[in-house]
Amino acid sequence: MVGMIRGKMSWVSAGMAGFMFCAGMGRGASLETAVFVDMDGKVWVIEKDRPIRRAALRSRVVGGSSVKTGDRSRAEMEFQDRSLVRLGANAVFAVRPGTRDLTLEEGALLLQIPKGVGGTTTIHTAGATAAITGTTVIVSATKGGGFRMIVLEGVADVRYANGRRVRCRAGDMTVKKAGASEPEGPTQIDVKGLVGSSLLVKGFDRQLPSWALIEAVIRIQSEQLATGEIRDTGGYFGTTSMGDRDRIRSFSRNLKIDDVRDKKPRNITPGPGG
């Protein structure tokens, strides 16, 4: 049973992604234009050589522009390939023109890339760069180099500023506090508890397009708890200063940080209904 659960988690984690940082990786179509589909509070668009303007629903933002959210504010943007970005309060976010490169200067964002969208999307912060494809992640960052990424479904790779590389699968979190010499994780966290409290998940009008995949991760974690493969530690990572107020519960499944070049994803074919 435990082996079957591991197989299911590997499949949900890998999804259709299973990629690595490597030279020559396909970039796919660039993220040229996004439309604001939901927002609350104060949201601004900062464009080169133009006055700062307040964002409005259905208005567009193009590559090379930045988006800033105010206190107790949020924004959801959808790109032309249906990739989705949600920003939390006090976030500063930008898209590099002609690329799939995003920059998060500070604050927290949720990024959901649909399955089958070609190429790799990267999120650059002061402390690390995350690379994803066909995945849903929450990334938090500070100007001082603090970084945290949680994978809700799929697989994502992180390259820290000190050269350390970490691969995270569904339910994994990696974090580096500002000023720390080394990152922590990946550590397994309670996905059900997180999505139940996170405003980046629940604070918007529409349901995430990848919600069924996130629910599958929650079911697998429940099975792993029942079999003892993972254990609820009863501990919380607590409120952070990285643009969110989520209290993240930890499970006692801790993996060593390893170079993604030395760790190949397992090829798992899901069974019927798996």
N, C-alpha and C positions, 0 to 999 in steps of 0.2 A: 504493500500500500504506500509506504513512504517513497519507494522508488517511483511509483506512478505519479505521486504528488510532485516529486522533483521534476519529472518529465513534463507535467502540466505547467509548472511554474516556468521552466525553461522555455517552453513554447510561448507562453504569454509574454515572458520577458523579451524573447528574441523577436516575437511577432514576425514581421516581414523586414525587420531592420538588419540586425547582425552585422554591423559595420565597425571599422576601426579607423583611427587617424592614420592616414597613409598618403603618400604623394600620388597625384594623379587621380584622386577620387572624383567621381562625377559631381558636378556642382548643381546640375538641374537648372530650371528656369529661375531667373532672379526674382526677388520680391520687389516689384516695382511700385505698386500702389495698394494702399489699405483704406478701408472704409470704416468709420466709427459706427458700430452697430448697437452699442450700449454704453452708457456712461452715467455717472452721478457725481455731483460736486464740481470742482473746478479742474478743468483740463485745458492745457495750452498746447499749441503747435508752434514750434520755433523753426523758421525757415531762413536760409541764408539770404542776407541782404534785404530782408523784409521785416516789418514789425511783428512782434509776437502777437498771435491771435488766439482767441478762445475757440476751442473745438466745438463742433455741433454734430448732432446725430446725422448720419448719412453724408457728412462731409468727408473729403479725401485727404490723405497725407501721402506724400511721395517720398521715394528714396532720397536720402540726404537730409531729410527733415528730422527733428527731434520732437518727442511728445513728453510733456511733463504733467504730472498729476499733483494736486494739492493735498492738504491734510484731509483725511476722511473722504477721499475721492477715489474714483476708479474709472477704468475705461476698457472697452473691448473693441478690438479691431480685427477685421477679416481681410486677408490678402486675396489676390486674384486667383490663386490656386487653392483657396479655401483653408489655408493655414490660418491659425487663430492665435492672437495674443491678447491676454488679459493683464492689465496693470493694476497693482494695488496703490495704496496711498503713498505720496511723496516719492514717486518713481521718476526716473529720467531715462528715456529709452530712445533709440535711434536705429535706422536701417541704413547700411552703407549702400549707396546707389550702384545698380548693376550687379548685385551680389545676393547671396542668401546669408549675409553676415549681419547679425544684430548686435547692438551694444546696449548693455544695461549698466549705466553709471552708478545708480543706487536704487534701492527699493526692491520690490518683488514683482515677478511676472510669472504667469502660466503660459506655456507655449504648447500648442497642439498641432502637430504636423500630420496630415492624413496619410494613411497607408497608400503606397503606390506613387507618391509624389517623388520624383527623381531627385537625386543629389542630396547633399548634406547641408543642414542648416546649423550655423554656429552662433553661439551667444558669447560675446566677449565682455568680460568684467575686469576690474583692476587686479583681481586675485587669481582668475582662472578663465579658461575657455572651455565651453561645453559644446559637443558635437552630437547632433541627433538626426534621425530620419524616421518617419512614421511612428512617432512617439509622443507621449504627453509628460511634460516635466514642470516642476515649479522651481524657479531659480531666484535666489535672494543675493544681494550684493551690497557692499558698502564702499565708499570712496577710499577707505583705508585698506582695502584688500580683503575684507571679510567676504566669504563665499559659502553658499549652501545650495545643493541641488537635491531634489527628491524626484524619483522616477515613479510616476503613477501607473504607467503601463509602458511596455517596450524596453528598450535598452538605450543608454546614453553613455558617452565617454567624456571624461574631464581631463584636461591637461592643466595642471597648476603652474603658477609662475615660476616655481623652483624646478620645473621639469617633471615632477611626479605625475604619473598617469593613473587614472582610476576608472574602472568600468562598473557601472551601476545597472542592475536589472530591476524589474518591477518590485516596488516596495523598498528599494534601497535608498539610503541617504548618504551623501558625503559632505563634509563641512570643514572649513578652515577659518578659524577665528583671526581677525585682524591682528597682526603682530606675531602670530604663531609660526613656528619654523616648519611644521609638518601638518598636512591635512589629516582628518580622521575619517574612518569608514573605508568601504561601504558598510553601513549598519542597517539592519532590517528595522522598519518602523511600522506602526499600525496604520495601514492605509484607510481603513474604515473610519477610524477616529479622526484622522486628518481631514478627509474629504467632508466629514460631517461638520467640521468647525471652520474650515478654510473659506474665507470670503472670495478667494480666487476661484473656488469651485461653486459654492452655493450663493454667492452674492450677486449673481447675474440672472437675467430673465430666462435665458434659454439653457437647456441642458448641454453639456459638452458632447460633441459628436462621438467622442471615444468613450462615453460612459459605460457601454456594455463591456468593453475591455477592462475598464477599471473595476467594474463589478466582478469580473472573472478573477482578478487578482485578489479581491476581498474574499471570495469564496475559497480560493486556494489557501490563503492565509488561515482561514477558519479551519480547514482540514488539517493544516500543519500544526495548529494549536491543539487540535483534538488528538493527534497522534504523538505529540510531544516533540516534533521536529523543531519547532520554535516554541519559545516560552515567553509569556508576558512578564517582564521584569518588574512592572508596577512603577517604573521610573519615567520621568518626563524630561525632555530636553529643555522645556521651559520657554518663556517668552524671550524672543531675541530682539536685537536692534537692527535686523536686516529687512525692515519694511513690512513685517507682518507680525501678528500676535498669536499665531498658532501654538498650542501646547502639544508637542509631538511625543507620543508614547513610544517607548523603545521595546523591542523584542530582543531576546538573547541569542540572536543569530548574527554574529559578527565575523566578517571576513577580513583577511589581511589585505592591505593595500598592495596591489600588484600591477606590474607594467602590462598594459593590454597587449603588447607584442608577444608576451609569453603565455597568454590565455586565450584560447580559441573558443568561440561559442559552440555549444553542443547543438548538433543537428537533430531536432526532435520533430517527428511527424505526428500531429495530433490524431488521436483515434476518433471514432464516430462520436460526435457531440462533445469532443474534448477541446 
